[in-house]
Structure formats: C-alpha cells, structure tokens
Amino acid sequence: MSARHLERWRSRPYPLLPSKQLNYPGRPVGGSSSTADDRLVDLVVWLVCNRRPGADRAYLALRAFGAGLPVPEEAVRDAFIRAAQEMADELRRGFGPLP
C-alpha cells in the first residue's frame, strides 16, 4: 500500500475514496494540511485486500458498496449506470434489431 494507491483511488472517473478535506492555514507559515478520516480505514483495508491489477474500478466500487462500506456516491451511481447499460447492450445484441 502506498500514497500513490490512495491518490489513484481518489482520482476520476470512479473515485473509490472521497477527496481529502484540507484545512487552511495548515502550518504556522500558511499552506494547507489534511488529516485521515477514521471512517475510511475499513474501506482502505478492504480495497487493499480486494484489488486486482487491471480490474475494473466500477465493479470494485459496487462490491465495496455491497459490503456496506462508505464508497463515494458518484462512483456507485456511475458503476450502476454502466452495468445497466452493458446489460442492455447485451440484450440488444441477443435479440437483434428491434422493430
């Protein structure tokens, strides 16, 4: 597990972790600081244990949501929409052109 993994899980199009909450001013000379959210520890541990190289992040988001973890709503919505569209495309291919 590295800081790079955490930042990639925060990136778009399917953010598996919410963005960091920055506090201003962070240091005595200015800037910003952020603190870890204790509620996300279970989600991060789950992601570390269940990630697979090259796996689709949308399905990982759905599995984490199904496990009751606090996945960002945006990722879950996009994953549900994408899964429904893929299923509809398969049905259209199976039935052929509709009248």
C-alpha positions, -999 to +999 in steps of 0.1 A: +000+000+000+014+034-009+004+070-011+002+066-049-025+039-044-045+063-022-043+091-047-052+069-076-083+057-057-093+093-053-089+101-090-116+102-116-137+088-133-146+064-105-132+078-072-132+049-047-122+073-019-136+107-011-112+137-016-091+149+012-105+176+035-080+204+035-077+228+064-063+263+059-039+276+072-021+243+078+012+252+091+023+282+111+036+298+079+004+290+058-005+264+033-029+235+039-030+204+059-052+173+059-060+146+084-070+110+078-107+102+082-111+074+107-143+062+090-123+054+058-099+029+074-122-001+068-127+010+032-090+013+026-082-020+042-110-037+021-096-021-011-061-033-004-074-068+002-097-070-028-079-050-056-066-068-086-042-055-112-062-044-143-095-050-126-124-026-134-128+001-107-165+003-112-171-033-102-147-028-072-169+002-062-200-019-064-185-047-044-173-023-017-208-007-016-224-041-013-201-049+016-216-018+034-185+004+031-187+042+026-179+044-011-185+079-027-220+082-041-207+094-075-187+062-080-216+039-071-240+058-093-217+056-123-210+020-117-247+011-116-254+031-147-225+015-166-236-020-155-272-014-166-260+000-200-238-031-206-266-054-197-290-035-221-264-037-249-261-075-244-298-079-246-300-058-278-273-079-294-291-111-284-325-101-298-312-084-329-326-052-343-359-041-327-389-033-349 
